[in-house]
Amino acid sequence: MEKVKRNAEFPPAVQTFRRAEEDNLLGVVLVQGHPYTVLTRVQLNQIREQLLKSIEAEIDSGNPRVPLFNETAIRHGRLHLSCTDSYTFQWLQSTVAGITIPSMDDTEQNLRLQFVTPAEVPKLLRVEVYLTGPPPGGIANGLEY
């Protein structure tokens, strides 16, 4: 019995994102003025919910052009969206600019968002720090040095 390989109907997400980036149709949701802010799952879900409501409003309005996406993904606390056309990319830029989400810190302020190209996203840096000797102030685990 011979095994037959089936061709995937849709390209893998990596290829879709690469193609969208080449076509300037890939965007990333960032916090306005604070591009290094990493969003939580709760915040990312709130963004998705608000985008879905906006898409439903576009459909209900009778607009013949509806935003269409190839893929979405979460990478490093950021929502990435692969758009099918420039209309969708521009629609996302204006729609995301109108979205606010609650900050997860104690300030109770809302965060404004923006939709940018990957080239506009600052790279996240990881740092490891090793400390030696007694901690500052001479207290560790309740013991004085």
ZICORTA-V809858 format. One record per run of one state. SS is the DSSP state (~ for helix, > for strand, _ for the rest). FROM is the first residue (numbers start at 0). LEN is the number of residues. If there is no record, write none. Layout:
BEGIN
ss;from;len
SS;FROM;LEN
SS;FROM;LEN
END
This chain:
BEGIN
ss;from;len
_;0;12
~;12;10
_;22;3
>;25;6
_;31;9
~;40;20
_;60;8
>;68;7
_;75;2
>;77;6
_;83;2
~;85;12
_;97;2
>;99;3
_;102;7
>;109;7
_;116;1
~;117;3
_;120;15
~;135;3
>;138;2
_;140;2
>;142;2
_;144;1
END
